[in-house]
Amino acid sequence: MREKDSTPGFDTLAVRAGQHRTAEQEHAEPIFPTSSYVFESAAAAAARFSGEQPGNIYSRFTNPTVRTFEERLAALEGGERCVATASGMSAIYASCAGLLTSGDHIVSSRSIFGSTTLLFNNYLGKFGIETSFVAQHDVDAWARAIRPQTRLLFLETPSNPLTEVADISALAQLAHANDCLLVVDNCFCTPALQRPLSLGADIVIHSATKYLDGQGRCVGGAVVGSEAIVGDAVYGFLRTCGPTMSPFNAWVFLKGLETLSLRMQAHCRSAAQLAQWLQQQPGVDRVFYPGLASHPQHELAARQQSDFGGIVSFEVAGGQVAAWKLIDAVRICSITANLGDAKTTITHPATTTHGRLTPEQRAEAGISDGLVRVAVGLETVDDLCADLARGLA
Ligand SMILES: *Cc1c(COP(=O)(O)O)cnc(C)c1O
């Protein structure tokens, strides 16, 4: 049993943190669909605007439903402050725009979400912020890529779609020895499986669209970290530039957090079973899942994560033709690029999520034409195996 005054456990925080009941004594968290807030007098308005008196002014800055989501996610990640954003991409953009200036340099894993690569190259690049890309697992390559102008190290672990695992503690040490911040996109694990801040990372990024929602309904994102970094630089950008989360979406994510660890356990269990099964299929050349002993960073994943996640990728023999044939044969899996849904999704990264990269960038990232990604949902796992067997035969 817990000590009477000890910090609440993860699941208690997931259900309870951040709720502030109104005078109505509602049990479930309310949605506040309001763009602005009223003041008792002209003097009260002036005090609110000047910052002399804390409180809500306008929902681009703060909203009570959004704040409940922020407080709950901050508690789950073990961060001082969370800022919710309109999407995962705007969480990454708000962090970079808030923290960096022209002339600064980023070192990034080359195994990151396709749009993040485009954001770094095409948009931050346009404003004089350069990015060097390195192999996720090669700590020496990260060290060699750091320059005097480097301010951020950026990674996703496990990565999309190849589930490569980065050593968060080692890269946090490297970052801090060089006066840089380590930013970790924690989309694939969520705090239910991995807490990057406790391993030394400075900022955690989320696409709330994925497992935090868990049922594929809303687009949203979040940035978690210290008050000084997230509360100042990132929130400062958000309130002025405006990629704010809507109160309705915040409410959906808030309810998603309440079942997060139960859902993650189920995703992990089914993904492990599916990965084992895929390994035994003749039409499958290679399976990428951190839970398999054959995964190159299996040991690291076992140390750093409490379980191995819900994403399984595999290479089919026969390149794009075979991959598309497999995808076109499914009747249960949804052909869509989203992930983290109760519904299993199947996608061909080379022609969808990573289709806008050049063939050279794709080759560097290890995205072959025969690669298929499955984000394992909550259906009966035997049905999923049977569904894939149809197109492998
Ligand atoms: C989806 C995703 C993003 C972008 O999030 P959006 O909510 O779609 O903007 C960023 N990183 C990872 C790992 C993702 O899967």
Ligand as a Chemical Component Dictionary entry (heavy atoms), coordinates in Angstrom:
data_LIG
# 
_chem_comp.id                   LIG 
_chem_comp.type                 NON-POLYMER 
_chem_comp.pdbx_formal_charge   0 
_chem_comp.three_letter_code    LIG 
# 
loop_
_chem_comp_atom.comp_id 
_chem_comp_atom.atom_id 
_chem_comp_atom.alt_atom_id 
_chem_comp_atom.type_symbol 
_chem_comp_atom.charge 
_chem_comp_atom.model_Cartn_x 
_chem_comp_atom.model_Cartn_y 
_chem_comp_atom.model_Cartn_z 
_chem_comp_atom.pdbx_ordinal 
LIG C1 C1 C 0 1.999  12.129 -36.362 1  
LIG C2 C2 C 0 3.314  12.429 -35.827 2  
LIG C3 C3 C 0 3.770  13.747 -35.715 3  
LIG C4 C4 C 0 2.955  14.925 -36.194 4  
LIG O1 O1 O 0 1.785  15.063 -35.470 5  
LIG P1 P1 P 0 0.443  15.735 -36.052 6  
LIG O2 O2 O 0 -0.485 15.682 -34.909 7  
LIG O3 O3 O 0 0.015  14.894 -37.221 8  
LIG O4 O4 O 0 0.796  17.101 -36.489 9  
LIG C5 C5 C 0 5.013  13.967 -35.162 10 
LIG N1 N1 N 0 5.792  12.947 -34.745 11 
LIG C6 C6 C 0 5.391  11.663 -34.851 12 
LIG C7 C7 C 0 6.290  10.576 -34.381 13 
LIG C8 C8 C 0 4.144  11.349 -35.394 14 
LIG O5 O5 O 0 3.761  10.075 -35.508 15 
# 
loop_
_chem_comp_bond.comp_id 
_chem_comp_bond.atom_id_1 
_chem_comp_bond.atom_id_2 
_chem_comp_bond.value_order 
_chem_comp_bond.pdbx_ordinal 
LIG C1 C2 SING 1  
LIG C2 C3 SING 2  
LIG C2 C8 DOUB 3  
LIG C3 C4 SING 4  
LIG C3 C5 DOUB 5  
LIG C4 O1 SING 6  
LIG O1 P1 SING 7  
LIG P1 O2 DOUB 8  
LIG P1 O3 SING 9  
LIG P1 O4 SING 10 
LIG C5 N1 SING 11 
LIG N1 C6 DOUB 12 
LIG C6 C7 SING 13 
LIG C6 C8 SING 14 
LIG C8 O5 SING 15 
# 
